[in-house]
């Protein structure tokens, strides 16, 4: 208050008239009140900051939790390559003691030949018979030659069936095909000896299947043909052993078929599982393949004795037919027949 009084006299305001003097005093008093309030408020704020600072110093810093490191994503399985598929020692032995032990002209070494036109077909099967030639011209457009050994039926059938499975089958059909492979023992009879439960062969065939199924569709059929025909590759041999085991399973589980083999006094196991053995009851084999695999098989039988062409159709007769297979047969040998479209 003394400060305001001194300021009042120093300013000379006491010379003002009473009313004016009172107003000026009121203004100075208000100014002093505001000034004091601000000073008090600043003091409180400083004390508050000091307390807060002391509290903050005593509070431990929150513990920093380590951030979880991102887990590396598992890499997708790499696509199998041909170099990864090692050869089966047993199958290599069978190759060496059979097909490689024979002197065969180069043009007949491939397990399946290139597609030949109608002229080649007529020369091969025409029998110098005009009627037979006309039938062939009407029905067929060409052929593929299967290598001349006891596997020729399986070669002619298997080439068409397996080509379809690798190039045209749906994913579901292919999965069922793989399950069929996994269910088989890949047994084989060679030199009168039965080799059972060849799991190594089964796995190698599965590897080939995986490889072929991942080849681009535009190149897949050509790659299948290359592998199937190549006498240096084991893919063909694995295909034949697979087909023989599949057919043996079908026949063994079918009482009617087993009875037919027994009626002809034929050893079912020997007839079906023996490498390069031409089954003496292929009619039963064709019948059961038609029923079990839901395929139609058209057999063009060249009867050289009567000089006639007979067409034998094995059909399931329903909408579930997977594909139609065409085989031309002259006693002693089967080849792939290519029908007119």
C-alpha positions as CSV (number, residue, x, y, z in Angstrom):
1,X,0.0,0.0,0.0
2,X,2.9,2.2,0.7
3,X,4.1,1.7,-2.8
4,X,0.8,3.0,-4.2
5,X,0.8,6.0,-1.9
6,X,4.3,6.9,-2.9
7,X,3.4,6.5,-6.6
8,X,0.3,8.7,-6.0
9,X,2.2,11.6,-4.5
10,X,5.0,11.3,-7.0
11,X,2.7,11.5,-9.9
12,X,1.2,14.7,-8.5
13,X,-2.3,13.3,-8.7
14,X,-3.1,14.7,-5.3
15,X,-3.6,18.1,-7.0
16,X,-6.6,16.7,-8.9
17,X,-10.1,17.4,-7.7
18,X,-11.6,14.9,-5.3
19,X,-13.7,13.1,-7.9
20,X,-11.0,12.7,-10.3
21,X,-8.5,11.8,-7.6
22,X,-10.8,9.0,-6.4
23,X,-11.1,7.6,-9.9
24,X,-7.4,7.6,-10.4
25,X,-6.8,5.9,-7.1
26,X,-9.3,3.3,-8.0
27,X,-7.4,2.6,-11.2
28,X,-4.1,2.4,-9.4
29,X,-5.6,0.1,-6.9
30,X,-7.0,-2.2,-9.6
31,X,-3.6,-2.3,-11.3
32,X,-2.0,-3.2,-8.0
33,X,-4.5,-6.0,-7.4
34,X,-3.9,-7.5,-10.8
35,X,-0.2,-7.2,-10.4
36,X,-0.2,-9.0,-7.0
37,X,-2.5,-11.7,-8.3
38,X,-0.3,-12.4,-11.3
39,X,2.8,-12.5,-9.0
40,X,1.1,-15.0,-6.7
41,X,-0.1,-17.1,-9.6
42,X,3.4,-17.2,-11.1
43,X,4.8,-18.3,-7.7
44,X,2.2,-21.1,-7.5
45,X,3.1,-22.3,-11.0
46,X,6.8,-22.4,-10.2
47,X,6.1,-24.5,-7.1
48,X,3.9,-26.8,-9.0
49,X,6.6,-27.3,-11.7
50,X,9.2,-28.0,-9.0
51,X,7.0,-30.6,-7.4
52,X,6.2,-32.2,-10.7
53,X,9.9,-32.3,-11.5
54,X,10.6,-34.0,-8.2
55,X,7.9,-36.6,-8.8
56,X,9.1,-37.3,-12.3
57,X,12.6,-37.8,-11.0
58,X,11.4,-40.4,-8.5
59,X,9.2,-42.3,-11.0
60,X,11.2,-44.9,-12.8
61,X,11.1,-44.8,-16.6
62,X,8.8,-47.4,-18.1
63,X,10.6,-50.5,-19.2
64,X,10.9,-50.8,-22.9
65,X,9.5,-54.1,-24.1
66,X,11.5,-55.6,-26.9
67,X,9.6,-55.7,-30.1
68,X,9.0,-59.2,-31.5
69,X,11.2,-59.9,-34.5
70,X,9.3,-60.8,-37.6
71,X,9.5,-64.5,-38.2
72,X,10.9,-65.6,-41.6
73,X,8.2,-67.0,-43.8
74,X,8.7,-70.6,-44.8
75,X,9.9,-70.9,-48.3
76,X,7.6,-72.7,-50.7
77,X,9.0,-76.1,-51.6
78,X,11.2,-75.9,-54.6
79,X,10.1,-77.5,-57.8
80,X,11.7,-80.8,-58.4
81,X,14.1,-81.0,-61.2
82,X,15.0,-84.0,-63.4
83,X,18.6,-84.0,-62.0
84,X,17.1,-84.6,-58.6
85,X,15.5,-87.9,-59.6
86,X,18.2,-90.6,-59.2
87,X,18.1,-93.8,-61.1
88,X,16.8,-97.0,-59.5
89,X,19.6,-99.7,-59.4
90,X,17.1,-102.5,-59.8
91,X,15.4,-100.9,-62.9
92,X,18.8,-100.1,-64.3
93,X,19.8,-103.8,-64.0
94,X,16.5,-104.8,-65.7
95,X,17.2,-102.4,-68.6
96,X,20.7,-103.7,-69.0
97,X,19.7,-107.4,-69.0
98,X,16.7,-106.9,-71.4
99,X,16.2,-104.0,-73.8
100,X,19.8,-102.9,-73.8
101,X,21.1,-106.4,-74.3
102,X,19.5,-106.7,-77.7
103,X,20.8,-105.2,-80.9
104,X,18.1,-102.9,-82.2
105,X,18.2,-100.5,-85.1
106,X,18.3,-96.8,-83.9
107,X,14.9,-96.1,-85.5
108,X,13.2,-98.7,-83.3
109,X,15.0,-97.9,-80.0
110,X,12.5,-95.3,-78.8
111,X,9.8,-96.8,-76.6
112,X,7.1,-94.9,-78.5
113,X,7.7,-93.6,-82.1
114,X,6.8,-90.3,-83.7
115,X,3.3,-89.9,-85.1
116,X,3.0,-91.4,-88.6
117,X,0.4,-90.5,-91.2
118,X,-2.2,-92.6,-93.0
119,X,0.1,-93.7,-95.8
120,X,2.5,-95.3,-93.3
121,X,-0.5,-96.9,-91.6
122,X,-1.8,-98.4,-94.8
123,X,1.6,-99.7,-95.8
124,X,2.0,-101.3,-92.4
125,X,-1.5,-102.8,-92.0
126,X,-3.1,-102.7,-95.5
127,X,-2.4,-106.4,-96.2
128,X,-2.5,-105.5,-99.9
129,X,-6.2,-105.7,-99.5
130,X,-8.4,-102.9,-100.9
131,X,-11.2,-103.6,-98.5
132,X,-9.0,-103.4,-95.4
133,X,-7.3,-100.2,-96.8
134,X,-10.7,-98.6,-97.2
135,X,-11.7,-99.5,-93.6
136,X,-8.4,-98.1,-92.3
137,X,-8.8,-94.9,-94.3
138,X,-12.3,-94.4,-92.9
139,X,-11.4,-95.1,-89.3
140,X,-7.8,-94.0,-88.7
141,X,-5.6,-91.1,-89.6
142,X,-2.2,-92.6,-88.5
143,X,-0.3,-94.4,-85.8
144,X,2.6,-94.5,-83.4
145,X,4.8,-97.5,-83.2
146,X,5.5,-99.1,-79.8
147,X,8.8,-100.7,-79.3
148,X,8.7,-104.4,-80.2
149,X,8.8,-106.3,-76.9
150,X,6.4,-107.9,-74.5
151,X,5.6,-104.6,-73.0
152,X,3.9,-103.3,-76.2
153,X,0.3,-103.5,-74.9
154,X,1.2,-101.5,-71.8
155,X,3.2,-99.1,-73.9
156,X,0.3,-98.4,-76.4
157,X,-2.3,-98.2,-73.6
158,X,-0.1,-96.4,-71.1
159,X,1.1,-93.7,-73.5
160,X,-2.5,-92.6,-74.2
161,X,-3.8,-92.9,-70.6
162,X,-0.8,-91.3,-68.9
163,X,-0.6,-88.5,-71.5
164,X,-4.2,-87.6,-70.6
165,X,-3.5,-87.7,-66.8
166,X,-0.5,-85.3,-67.2
167,X,-1.9,-82.9,-69.7
168,X,-5.7,-82.9,-69.5
169,X,-6.8,-84.3,-66.1
170,X,-8.4,-82.0,-63.6
171,X,-6.6,-81.3,-60.2
172,X,-9.0,-83.7,-58.5
173,X,-8.5,-86.4,-61.1
174,X,-4.7,-86.0,-60.7
175,X,-4.9,-86.3,-56.9
176,X,-6.8,-89.5,-57.3
177,X,-4.2,-90.7,-59.7
178,X,-1.4,-90.0,-57.2
179,X,-3.3,-91.9,-54.5
180,X,-3.5,-94.9,-56.9
181,X,0.3,-94.7,-57.3
182,X,0.9,-94.5,-53.6
183,X,-1.3,-97.6,-53.0
184,X,0.9,-99.9,-55.2
185,X,4.0,-101.9,-54.2
186,X,5.7,-101.6,-57.6
187,X,6.5,-105.2,-57.6
188,X,8.2,-106.7,-60.7
189,X,9.2,-110.2,-61.8
190,X,12.4,-110.4,-63.7
191,X,14.4,-113.6,-64.6
192,X,11.8,-115.7,-62.7
193,X,12.5,-113.7,-59.5
194,X,9.8,-111.6,-57.8
195,X,11.0,-108.2,-56.4
196,X,8.4,-107.0,-54.0
197,X,7.7,-103.7,-52.3
198,X,9.9,-101.5,-54.3
199,X,9.2,-98.2,-52.4
200,X,12.2,-96.6,-54.1
201,X,10.6,-97.0,-57.5
202,X,7.3,-95.8,-56.3
203,X,8.9,-92.6,-54.9
204,X,10.9,-92.0,-58.1
205,X,7.7,-92.3,-60.2
206,X,5.9,-89.8,-57.9
207,X,8.9,-87.5,-58.4
208,X,8.5,-87.7,-62.2
209,X,4.7,-87.1,-61.8
210,X,5.4,-84.0,-59.7
211,X,7.9,-82.7,-62.2
212,X,5.7,-83.2,-65.3
213,X,2.6,-81.7,-63.7
214,X,4.6,-78.5,-63.0
215,X,5.9,-78.1,-66.5
216,X,4.1,-75.3,-68.4
217,X,1.1,-76.7,-70.1
218,X,2.3,-75.6,-73.5
219,X,5.4,-77.7,-73.2
220,X,4.1,-80.5,-71.0
221,X,2.9,-82.9,-73.7
222,X,6.2,-82.6,-75.6
223,X,8.2,-83.2,-72.4
224,X,6.0,-86.2,-71.6
225,X,6.7,-87.7,-75.0
226,X,10.4,-87.0,-74.7
227,X,10.6,-88.8,-71.3
228,X,8.3,-91.7,-72.3
229,X,10.2,-92.5,-75.5
230,X,13.8,-92.1,-74.3
231,X,15.5,-95.5,-73.7
232,X,18.1,-93.8,-71.5
233,X,15.5,-92.5,-69.1
234,X,13.8,-94.6,-66.4
235,X,10.4,-92.8,-66.7
236,X,9.1,-95.4,-69.2
237,X,10.1,-98.4,-67.1
238,X,8.4,-96.9,-64.0
239,X,5.3,-96.3,-66.1
240,X,5.2,-99.9,-67.2
241,X,5.8,-101.2,-63.7
242,X,3.1,-98.9,-62.4
243,X,0.5,-100.1,-65.0
244,X,1.3,-103.8,-64.4
245,X,0.9,-103.3,-60.7
246,X,-2.4,-101.4,-61.1
247,X,-3.8,-104.1,-63.5
248,X,-2.7,-106.9,-61.1
249,X,-4.5,-105.1,-58.3
250,X,-7.7,-104.7,-60.3
251,X,-7.6,-108.4,-61.5
252,X,-6.7,-109.8,-58.1
253,X,-9.6,-107.9,-56.4
254,X,-12.1,-109.0,-59.0
255,X,-13.4,-112.5,-58.5
256,X,-14.8,-112.9,-62.0
257,X,-11.4,-111.9,-63.6
258,X,-9.5,-114.2,-61.3
259,X,-11.8,-117.1,-62.2
260,X,-11.1,-116.5,-65.9
261,X,-7.4,-116.7,-65.4
262,X,-7.8,-119.8,-63.4
263,X,-10.0,-121.4,-66.0
264,X,-7.3,-120.9,-68.6
265,X,-4.7,-122.2,-66.1
266,X,-2.8,-118.9,-66.1
267,X,-0.8,-117.7,-63.2
268,X,-2.2,-114.2,-62.7
269,X,0.9,-112.8,-60.9
270,X,3.3,-114.2,-63.5
271,X,1.1,-113.1,-66.4
272,X,0.8,-109.5,-65.2
273,X,3.9,-108.6,-63.2
274,X,6.6,-110.1,-65.4
275,X,8.7,-107.5,-67.2
276,X,8.4,-107.8,-71.0
277,X,5.8,-110.6,-70.7
278,X,2.8,-110.4,-73.0
279,X,-0.3,-111.5,-71.1
280,X,-2.1,-114.4,-72.7
281,X,-5.5,-113.0,-71.6
282,X,-5.4,-109.3,-72.6
283,X,-9.1,-109.4,-73.3
284,X,-9.8,-109.7,-69.5
285,X,-7.2,-107.0,-68.9
286,X,-8.9,-104.6,-71.3
287,X,-12.3,-105.3,-69.9
288,X,-11.2,-104.5,-66.3
289,X,-9.3,-101.4,-67.3
290,X,-12.5,-100.1,-69.0
291,X,-14.6,-100.7,-65.9
292,X,-12.1,-99.5,-63.2
293,X,-10.7,-96.4,-64.9
294,X,-13.9,-95.4,-66.7
295,X,-12.4,-95.3,-70.2
296,X,-13.4,-96.6,-73.6
297,X,-10.9,-98.8,-75.5
298,X,-11.3,-99.3,-79.2
299,X,-9.2,-102.2,-80.5
300,X,-8.5,-102.5,-84.2
301,X,-7.7,-106.2,-84.8
302,X,-5.9,-107.0,-88.0
303,X,-6.8,-110.7,-88.8
304,X,-4.1,-111.7,-91.2
305,X,-5.6,-115.2,-91.7
306,X,-9.0,-113.9,-92.9
307,X,-7.4,-110.7,-94.2
308,X,-9.9,-108.6,-92.4
309,X,-10.1,-105.7,-90.0
310,X,-12.3,-106.2,-86.9
311,X,-13.2,-103.3,-84.7
312,X,-13.7,-104.4,-81.0
313,X,-15.2,-101.8,-78.7
314,X,-14.9,-102.0,-74.9
315,X,-17.1,-99.2,-73.6
316,X,-18.7,-98.4,-70.2
317,X,-21.6,-96.7,-71.9
318,X,-22.1,-93.8,-69.5
319,X,-21.3,-90.1,-69.1
320,X,-18.4,-90.7,-66.8
321,X,-16.0,-91.8,-69.5
322,X,-12.6,-90.3,-68.9
323,X,-11.2,-90.7,-72.4
324,X,-11.2,-93.0,-75.4
325,X,-8.1,-95.0,-76.2
326,X,-7.3,-96.5,-79.6
327,X,-5.0,-99.5,-80.1
328,X,-4.3,-101.4,-83.3
329,X,-3.4,-105.0,-82.9
330,X,-1.9,-107.6,-85.1
331,X,-1.1,-111.0,-83.4
332,X,2.2,-110.5,-81.6
333,X,2.2,-106.7,-81.4
334,X,0.2,-103.6,-80.3
335,X,0.6,-100.0,-81.6
336,X,-1.1,-96.7,-80.9
337,X,-3.9,-96.0,-83.4
338,X,-4.8,-92.4,-84.2
339,X,-8.5,-92.0,-85.1
340,X,-10.0,-89.7,-87.7
341,X,-11.5,-86.7,-85.9
